[in-house]
């Protein structure tokens, strides 16, 4: 039986600076009155074979082609991005924004107009980014301003699950497509589902299904859970219970902790008192380093197998440091730039290093896949962004992204995608020949196929009509 001791945090969020220079276009007139909200979800189309995955352009072809004349192009397409760019998780918003811009570059094959805007479906694209500061109320007001004042036709983001949940009703009110990434709460395409909300982010069920299978089969069947008391944490707790039970295990202690907690002692003690063999952590933002240190101080890491996900590079470095004893441990990876082997990820890594002098990180591929999916749908609609046309183009969309094959499930708009289990083999970042820092920490142990995990449908309304044949949590 293999052992595991310390893993890095499983965080979920996104955004950053656009690499392409964007010039202001003539504002699209704001609507004087929003369209009346719809009251019922769209009926899913009859099942059809998913479109073939888009062929990746060669990673070396990044230079823009000859710019078309303005007369040959359609109206500028404005996309509103909601990203947390200040505060504890600002790093994720930056990665989200950078990834999205590189997704536009990839999908457009580098073609730009005379003002330097990437061209998708014959339309120059301008991305307008708003910093939500992690505040759901602010996310809603900014989204409304983007629609009514700035004239955006599509929304992308937000970074945090609480923000994304708050904005979903606005997408429905304006009958506007909202593409969520990296927020991971399953409720976004579950309890908060409406037909205008899609996601390329994975759900918290993706995370737990992969790691629960490994732990049940290799460590033990009883689990304790410590999770941040937010939409993300609660969604993760529900997903863990589903995943553990699917593989024959049981969650014997389900513990939620305020996000501003400084002393985790009573929560850790409660987990230890449960006698569980495994302790699963679901955390985002600050506090994780303190949590992990207190787990070690109280002896929890010796009495229980403490597991979570291998997270972003800065967090990984701060948590593990030079903990040589951690070498050889195995954990979940949502994404690490060294794990996927495909042309899209090659493009992402190459361009990210060229532009930002560092490799892409945890939520960079989420922004990129979001842009690729929207671009593929826009090619189908010939640049039309109305909600009803985009719904038809996005439901059942299958495309190649940085993690591999992605598929947007028509029933609930969940995006099925590969997930990874990795082994820690190195703790020493080093500079490569090009002068950039390399984080060659992992060896891939397992990569799931996009459709093998059996992600449940979490709709609370219309489950029978939309998701009758899918697993239910």
N, C-alpha and C positions, 0 to 999 in steps of 0.2 A: 504494500500500500504506500503510495507516494505521500509525502508530507507537504504542507504549505504553511508558512507563518505569516509573513507581512506582505500586504499588497497596497497599492496606491489607491487614492480615492477615485470614485466613479462619479464624475461631474458631468453636468449636462447643460450647455449654453453657448453663445456665439457673437461676432462682428469685427470691423477694421477699416483702414484707409484704402480707397480705390487706387489701383496702380495706374489706371489710364486717366489722362487729363480729360475732364468733362467740361464742356462749355455750356453756358445757360442757353436754353432754347426758349422760343416764345411760349409763355405759359398757356397750358390748356385751360380754357375757361372753366371755372369751378361751377359745379351744379348748384343752382339756387335752392333746390329742394331735393333731398335724397329720395331715391325710389322707395316705394312702399316695401317693407320687409316681407319676405316669403314666410309661409306658415308651415310648410311641409317639406321634408327632404325629397330630393329628386329620386325618381325610381331608377335603380341601376339598369344599364342597358343589358340586353340579352347577352349571355356569355359569348365572347368571340375570342379567337386566338389572339394573344397579345402581339403587338407589332414586334418585328425583329429588333434586336438591340442596335442602336446607332453605331456606325463604324467610327472608330477613333481616328482623328487626323494624326499625322505623324508629329511626334513631340517636338521635332526640330523646327517645324514650320510655324514660327511665332510672329514673324514680321507681317505687318498689314499689307494686304493686296491693294492695288490701285483703287483709290476712293471713287465710288460712283458719283455722278453729278447729283446735285441736290434735287433736280427735277425727277430723277429716276427713283428717288427714295420716298417712302411714306412719311407720315407725321412722326415726330419724335415720340418714342414710347417711354413714359416716365414710370419707373418702378420705385415704390416707397419701401425702404428697409428700416425696420425697427431693431435696434441693437443696443445692448448695454455696453457702453464704452467708458463709463466711469465707475469707480467703486471696486468691490472685492473681485468681481468677475469680469472686469473690463477686458482682460486678456482674451476672453472667449468672443466678445463682440468684435474685437480686432481680427481674430482668425476667421470669423464668419464673413466679415466684409471682404477681406482679401480673397477668400475662397470663392465668394460669389463673383467677384470681378474676373478672376481667372476662369471661372466657368463660362462667363460671357465670351472671353477671349477664345476659349476652346471651342465653344459651340459655333462661334462666328468664323472660325478658322482664321482669326486675326484680322478680318476685314473691318475697316473703319471708314467713317465719313470724313469730310475735310476738317471737321472740328475734333476728330480723335475719338468719336463715340463708336463702340462696336455695333455692328449691324446684324440684327436678327429678323428673319422673315421680311426683309426689305425695309425695316424700320431702325433708325439709329436709336440706341438705348441710353437713357440718362437715369442713373441711380441716385435717388435723394435719400440720404441717411439721416436718421434722427436718433439721438442718444436718449434712451428711455430711463437711464440711471437705475434700472431694475425695479421701477415703480409701475405697477399695473394701471393705476389711474392715469399716470402720465403717458403710458403706452397707448391708452385709448384716446386721449386728447390729441396726441401727436398723430395717430393714425387718421383721426377725423380731419385734422388740419392738412395732412398729406393729400387726402381725397378732395376736400372742398376747396382748399386754397392753392395747393401745388398741382392739382390735376393728375395725380398718379392713377394708373389704370390697373396696377397689380400691387399686392403687398407681399413682403418677404420678412420672415422672422416671427416673433421676437426671440430673444436669447433665452429668457427664463420661462418656465412652464406657467407660472402665475400670470405673467404678462400675456402669454399666448392665449390662455383661457379667457382672459378679460376681453381680448380683441376679437374673438371669434364671432360674437354677436354683431359687431360692426361690419364684418365681411358679409354676413347675411343681410344686414340692413341695406347695404349698398349693392348687393348682388355682385360682389367683387371677389376674385380669386385671391386667397391668402395661402401662400406656400410656407409652411412652418419648418424651420430648421435653425438652431439645433435643439430647441425645447423638446424634452423626451417624455413628458407625462402622457400616459396612454389615454387619459381623459380628453385630451385635445381632439382626438378622433374617436372618442367614446361618448362619455356623458355630455360633452360639449359639442358633439358632432353637428355640423350642418353642411349642406352639399357644396358650399363654396370654400370650405377649408380642406386643404390637402397637406401632406407632409412628405419630406424626404428624410427627416430625422427618424432614427429608430425609436421604438418605444421602450419603456422600462422593462417590458416583457422580454425583448431581445436580450437585454443584459443578463437577466436572471436565468433564463432558460439554458443559456450556454454554460454558465458557471455552476448552476445547481446540479446539472447532470454530472459534471466532473466531481463535485464534492460528495454527492450521495454515493457515487460509485467508488470513490477512492478514500474518503475520510470518515463519514458517518451520516446517519439519517436525521439527526435532531439539530435544529437550527435556532439560534437567537438572532434577532435583528435589531440594530441600532440605526435609526434613520433621522434625518433632519425633518423637523415638523413643518413642512411646506407641501405644496402640491406635488413637487418632484419627489420628496421623501415618501409621502403617503402612497403615491402611485407606485414607487419602487417597492414599498412594503407589500402591497397587494400583488404585485408581479412576482415577488419572491415566494409568497405563499403558494401561488398557482404553480410556479415552476418546481418548487420543492415537492409538492404533493404529486405532480405529474410523474416524477421519477421515484416515488415511493417514500419520500421523507416527510418531515413534519416541522413546522415553525412552532416552537414551544414558548417563545418570549418575543413579543412584538413591541418594541420600545421606540417612542418618538421623543425627540429632544429639541428644545428651542434653538433657533439658529444662532443666537447670541450667547449660548452657554460657554462659560469659562471653566467650570469644574464638572467634569463628566463622571466623577466617582460614583454617585448613586446609580446612575444608569448602567455603568460598567458592572457594578456589583450585582445589580438585578440580572444582568445577562449571565454572569458567572453562577449565580444561585440557581439558574434554570437547568444546569448540568448539561447543556447542549454541547455537542462536539464541535459545532461550527458557529462562528459569529460573523454575520454579514453586515457590512457597513454601507450605508447609502448617504453620501454627504456632498454638499456643494458649497463653495465659498470658503470663508475663513473658518478657523477652528479645527480643521482636520489634523494639523500637525500636533496641536494640543491633545486632541482625542487619542491619536496614536501613541503619543508619549505616555499618557496616563494609562492606556491599555498595557503598555510595557511595564510601567512602575507598579501596577497592581497585580502583575503576574498573569493577566488574561491571555497574553500571547503564548504562554507555556501550557495553560490549561485548556485552551480552545484554539481551533484553527481560525485565525482572523483573515477574512477574505473580503475583497471588494474588487475594484477594477484598477488596472494600470492606467493612470491618468495622463494629464498633460506634462510636458517636459519640465517646466519650472516646479510644479507641485511634486513631481516624482523626485526631483533632485533634493528638494527641501525635506521630504519625508524620509527617503532612504539614505541620503548622504553617502557615507562610506560603510554602510552596514553590510560587510562582507558575508555575514551569515545568511543574508537574503538571497545570495546567488543560488540559482537552481529552483527558486520558487515559481509557481505557476499561477496565473491570474487572467481575468477577462481584459481584453483590449477592444474598445469600440473602434479605435483606429490608431495605428502608429505608422509613420511613413515608410518604415522598413518592411512591413508585413505584406501588403497587397502586391501582387506581381501582375500588372496589366498596363496597357498603353496610356490609359487616362491618368493613373497614378504617376506614371513616369513623367507625363507632361506637368502635372501639378508639382511634383518635387523639383523638377528642373527649373520651372519658371519661378517658383517660390524662392529657391536659392538665389536665382539671378536678381530678383527684385528686392528681396528682404534680407538676404545674407543669413538666413536661417531656414531650417527645414519646416515644412507645414506641420501643424500640430493637431491636437485632438479634434477641433471643430472646423478646421480648414476644409476638409472634404465635404462637410455638410453644406457649407455655403456653395461650394462648387457644384455638387449634385443638384442643389436647388435651382441654380441657374441653368444647368443642362436640361433638367426636366421642363422648366418653363419655356426654354428655347425650343425644345422638341414639340411641345404642344402648340407654340406659336407658328411653327412651320406647318403644322397640320391645319391650323385655322387661317393660314395666310396673313398672320399679323392681327387678326381680330381678337380682342381681349374681353368681349362680353362674357359674363359668367356662364351662361348656358352653353356657349360654344367651347369655352375652355374646359368645362366639366366633361364634355364628350371627348375632348382630346386627351385629358389627363387620366380619366378612368381607364385602367387596363394598360397604361403606358409602361413599356419595358425599355430600359436604356442602360448603357454602360456608364458607370461612374467610377470614382477613384477607389472604391472598395470592391468593385466587380459589377455584377449584374444587379440592377434594382428593378422592382416591379410595384407599381401603385395599384393596390387591390381595389377593384371597383366598388365592392360592397361597403367599405368603411374608410377608404382613402389612406389606409395604413400602407407604408412603403416597406416592403420586404427587401432585405439586403443581407449580405454576408456579415458574420461576426467572427471574432478571433479569440483563441486562447493562446497565450504566449508564456514562454519560460524566460525568466531573468538570467542573463548570462554575463552581463557586464555592468559595472557601475561607474565607469570612467569616461565621461564625454571627452572627445578629442577633436583636434582640428584636422580636417582633410587637406588634400593637396591644394584645394582651391581657397583655403583659408577660413572656410566656414566650419562651425562646430558640428560634429557628428554625434548623434545619440544612438549608437548601435547597441542598444541594451538587450534586445529580445531575440529569441529564436521562436519561430512560429511552431506551435504544437498542434493546433487544430484550426481549420477554417470551415465554418458552416456554409452550405449553399444557401442562396437567397431564400429558397422556399422550403427549407427542411425543418425549421424550428416549430412550426405550428403556432404562430402568434395568434392569440385569441382575439375575437371581435368583442369590444367592450361597450357597444351601443346599449343604452338603457331604454331607448325608444326605437320602435320599428326593427327590433332585432330579427324577428321572424321573417319580415318581408325583405330585409336587406342582407342579413347574415345567417339565415337559417341553416346553411350547410357548414358554417365555420365553427371552430371550437369556441366555447364560452367560458370565461373565468369562473 
